[in-house]
Amino acid sequence: MKDRVLMIYPSSDIPFLPPFEEFLRLSGFSAGMPGMIRDLGRQLGKVPPSDKTLKSAFTKPVTRSTANRIQDILAAKVPDNFDLLELSEKFKPWEDLKLRSNGASWFPAILSLREFSLKDRFLNSRAERFIHDRITAEYDCLEEIKRIALKPNQTKTDKALQEDAMKRLLHEHTFVDSDLIEIASTVRMSDPERPRIEQQFWQDIRIEFYYSLLSNLSLDIMERFVELGIDSKGSDEMVSQGLMGILAPKREPDGQIFYPFAQLLERWKTVFSEDPNKPLTWRELSKAILHPSDQKIAKLDPKSQEYKDLWDIAMDTRKTRLKEWRSGVLPRDEQLLSFVENLLPENRDGHYAWLVAHLSLIWGRLIKQEMHRYEKGGSVYDIDDGLLFRYQDIWKHYRDQAADILAT
């Protein structure tokens, strides 16, 4: 039998850290890790394994030759100063643990997070430290659980000791409601309220991770703004609500969701207006949306009928596209990039506008994912009782750090 290699650790059902695959999909890689490897290989001029082989590589062991081809693609994207041997050493304890986990698969996430959004702008990133801390905490908990399983305690059942370890993990390292943790840990199988309690419990654990990560990224960006001397108008609002909190999703009385990107569009009407007292109209904002006819229109005489006809068609398309974005349809990355570039004044760095916009899209995908899970799960609890539409419950734990940053 050929030598085979497992490319990824089996995922844990406990979303203290969600599966890295889920994070990739939320980030815009709809095909997850296989799709990311495929696209990355093509960008680098390397021939990736077939889609079928890539998909298999992240569900079951593959041949060493396939593993080496995938490793070559990933290694080509790793920063020059990063030590792959050091990364391998960090993986070794997880290999020795031999337990299902999500933490181990998040090691490459730290690399991709820096490459994708942090780059050299955030040298001491809080977001990176947050992920590192979560990985370490999960490992310590799993190690304790394994120790309990190998050395049964005579005074307390193994199950109770393992439950205590899990409760400590959540109490000490998350902002999930303490009462909910206790209730979910002790609810009886026969309790009619059990489905409602467990649905909210598992969803809140997932949401708390993403909202804490988002809060740490917000602090990173705010700190960078201060370093660059960017005007901190609205600093009180940034402290009370957070850089991303001002875009937090809202639920209308009829149940309709006001998505973060839609709220960002509303704000950009003022941000990108030459007169702050006169926001752009939706029509004016829509002009920044790229259209396939733009190059042809630019070559035509503005007084010609052909120009007018093409311009009207393009504007109708732009207005329709903007209306879709405002209603919750999320733009593709290339649409977003060109939109931001067209909105920005000449010679202005658009990185931060694009980054905040991209984070709002990730947030939107998270909302859609969780609403789907909520509805698929039978909607046994009121979604408004959970954390999904209560970002401020997480951000309040970061307000003091935000105030300190903006005070410097």
N, C-alpha and C positions, 0 to 999 in steps of 0.2 A: 504493500500500500504506500502511495506517495506521502512524503512528509507534508503535513498540513499545518496551517497557522490560523489562529483565531485573531481577527483584526480588531475586535471590539469586545468589551466585557458585556456579559448578559445584563440587561437592564433590571434595576430593582423596581418593585411595585410601589416602593415608598418614595414619594416625590419631594423628599427633603432637598435634594437637587433633582430637577426634572431630567429626563433623558436628554443627552446632548443632541440627539437626532431631532427632538422636538424644538429645541432652541434654533437649530439650523433652519427648520421649516418656517418658524416664525420670523427668522431673519431674511426670508425671501428665497431660500433654496428649497423649492417645493419638493424636489426629489431627495432631500436630506443629504446625508454624507455621500452616498453614491453619486448623486448629481453634482455635488461640490467637487469631488475628485475628478469627475468627467470634464467639467467646465474648466477646472484649474489646469488639467493636463493639456487641454486644447490651447488654452492661453499661453502656456509655456512651450508649445510646439512639441509636446510629447504625446505619443499615442497611448491613450488609457485603455484598460481592459474593456471589453464589451459591456453594454448596460446590464445585460443579464448576469455577467460575472461579477460586476461591481455590486449589484444588488445582493448576490449570494454572499459576497465578502463580508457583509455587515449583518449577516444572519447565521452563518455557520462557517466552520473552518474552510480555508481555501489552500491551493497549492502554494508552496514557497515562492515559486516564480511569479505568481499573481501578486502575492504579498510584497515582493521586492519591487514590482512595477509601481504599485500604489505608494510604497515608501519613497521611491525615487521622486515621484510627483510632489509628495508632501515635503520632502527634504529640500527640494528646489525652492520652495516658498518660505522656508524657515529663515529668519534673519541670520546674517553671517556670524553674529556674536553669540548665537544660541548654541548651547552644547547638547547635542542629541544623546550623548552618553549619560550626561547628567539627568536628562529626562527619563532615560531608561532606568536609572538607579531609583528615581522617584516612583516608578511604576512597580518596582520589585516588591515592596510590602503588599501591594494589592494582589500581586500574583501569588504571594505566600498565603494571603488571607483566603483566597479561593471562595469568595462569596459574591452573589449577585450585588451589583452596586451601580450607581450613576456617577458617583464622585470620580472614579478613575477615568471615565470617558471625558470628563471636563478638563483634564490637563491640556489637551490640544485646544480647548475653547479659549484658554487664556492667550495662547498664541494667536488664534484667529481674531479674538477681540482686539488685540493690539494692532494687528495688521489691518483689520477692517475699519476700526474707528478711532482707536486711541493714538496709534502711531507714536511719533516722538513729541507730540503735544502734551501728553499726560505721563510724565516720567514716573511719578509715584502715585499711580492710579488707585483710588479707593475701590473702584469696581473690581480690579484685579485682586486686591487684598480680600475683598468680600468673598470672591469665589474661592480663593485659597483657604480662607477660614472655614467655609462650608465643607470643602473637600476634607480638610483635616478633622472637622467635627464628625462627619459621617464615618470616616475611617475609624476613629476612636470608638464610636458607638458600635460599629460592626465587630470590632476586635473584642469589645466587652461581651457582646452577645455570643460570639464564638467561644469565648473563655467560659461563659456560663454553661453553654451546651456541652463542652468537653469535661467540665468539672461540676456536676450537679450539686446543688446546695441542699442540705438535708432539712434546713429549717424553713425554707421557702421554695415553692415550686419554680422550676426553670421558667415556665411561662410568665409568672408574676415578675421574676427578676428581669426578664427580657422586656416586658412591658414598662417596668420602671426605667430601664435604660433608654427606651424610646421616648418616654415622657420627659426625662431630663434633657435629652437632645433638643426636643421642641421647645421646652420651657426656657432653656439657657441660650438657644441660638436662633430663635425666631420670634416674631411679634404676633404669632397666631394667638387668639384669645385663650387665656389660661383656663377659663371655665370650659371652653369648648374642648380643649385637649383632655381635661379630666373626664368630662362627660363621655366623649368618644372612646376613651380608654376603658370605661367601666360599663358601657351600655350592654345590656343583655341581648342575646340572640332573639329572645322572644318578645322584646320590647317593640311595640308597634311604631315607636318613634325612631327606631334604629336606622331605617333607610334615610330619613330626613337628616339625622345627625351626621351619619357617615358621609353623605353626599356633600354637605357643607364643609365638613372637616377636611376631606381630601382636596376639595377645590380650594379652600383657604390656604392649605399648605403650598399648593402650586402657585397661587396668586401672590402669596407673601414673598416667595423667592423672587419672582419677576419684579414686584414692586420695590423690594429692597435693592435689587440690582439696578433698577431704573433710578432710584433715589441716589445711589452712590455715583452713577454716571452723571446725574445732574450736578452733584457736588463737584465732580471733576471738571465739568464744563464751566461752572460758576467760578471756580478757582482760576481757570485759564483766562476767563474774561477779566478778572481782577489783574492778573499778571500782564495782560496786554493793554490794560488801561481803558478797556471798553466801558463806555458810559453805563452806569448802573441805575438808570432811571427805573422806577418801579421796584427798587430793592426790597421795600417792605412786603410787597406782594410775593417776591421771590422767596423771602424767608417764610412767610406764612403758608404759601401754597407750593413752593418749589418751582424750579425751572420748567419741569414737565407737568407739575400739578395744575398749572393754569390751563393745561390741555386735557385734564382728566375727563374720562367719558361721563356723560350724563344720560339719565333716563327721563324721557318725556312722560307726562301722565298717561299717554296712550301706549306706553311701552317702547316707543321708538328710541333708538340709541343715537346720541350725538357723539360721533366718533372723534378721537383726538386730532386726526388729520383735518377733519372738517372745521374744528375749532382753530387749528393753526391757520387755515385759509382765511378765516374771519380776521385773525390778528394781522396776517400779512397785508390785508387791505390798507392798514394804517402804517405798518412797518416800511412798506415799499412805496408809499406815497411821498411825493416831493413836499407836500403840504400836510404835516401831521394833523392839522385841524380839518382836513378834507380827505377822508379815506377814499381809496380807489373804489370804483363801482365793480360789480361782478363782471361786467362786460370788459372793463379795462384790465382786470386781473386775468381774464381768460385769454387775452392777447398773448400772454407769455407761454401758452401751451403750444408745443411744436405741432406743425401740420405737414403732411407729405407734400403739399403744393407750395410751401413757403419759398423754396428756391426758384421755382418757376415764376411765382408772383413777383419776386424781387427783380426779375429780368424784364417784366412787362411795363408798359407805359401806364402810370396810374390813371390816366384819362381814358384809356381804352375800355371797351365793353368787356373784353376778355378778362382784363384785370378785375373789374368790378364784379363780374360773375364768379370768378374763382375766389375773390376775397369774401364775398357773401357766403359761399359754400363753406369756406374754411372757418369763418366766424361762427356759422351755425354749428359746425362740428365741435369747435372749441367750447361754445356755450353748453352744448349737450354734455361734453366730457366733464366740464367743471361742475355741472349740475349733478352728474353721477358721483363725482368725488365728494361733493357736499352731502350726498345721501348715504355714503358709507362704502361705495366702491373704491378700492384702493388702487392708486396708479402703479404701474410697473416701474422698476428702478430707473430704466432709461427715460421714461416719461418724466419722472420726478427730477432727474438730473438736468435735463434740458429746460424744464420749467423753472427751476431755481436759477440756472445760468441766465435765462432771459429776464428774470425779475431783477437780478442784481445790477446795481450801477457799475459802470465800467471800472476795471482795476480793483474791484472789491472781492476779497476772499470769501467764497461761498461755502467753505467747508462746514462751518458751524450751522449755517442755515440748512444745509443738506443733512447734516448729522441729526439735528433736532427733528427734521421732517421724516428722516428714515426711522428714528425711534418712534415717532407717532404712528408710522405704518406697522411696525412690529407690534406696538400696543394694540392697534386695530385688529391685527391677525389673532392676537391673544384673546381679545374679546370675542371674536367670531368663534374661535376654537372652544372657549369655555361656555359660550351660549349653546353651541351644538352639543357639548357634553351634558350640559344641564338639561336640555330638552330631551336628548336621547335617554338620559337617566330617569326620565319620568317626572321631572320637575317636582320632586317631593318636598322641596323647601323653597321659600321665597328668595330669589336670586339677589334681591336688594338687601337681604340680611347678611349676605356674605361680603367678602372684601373686594369683589370685582368692581363695584361702583363706589368704593370707599377708599380710594388711594390715600386720602388725607390721614386715615388711621395708621398708615405706615409712615408717611412723610413726617408726621409730628415727632417721631423719634429722631429725625435728622435736622430739625429746625435750628437747634443750638449750633450745630456745625455750620449750617448755612449762614447764620448771623455772624459767626466768628470769621468766616471767609470774606463776607462783604464788608466787615468792619476793618479789615487790614488795608 
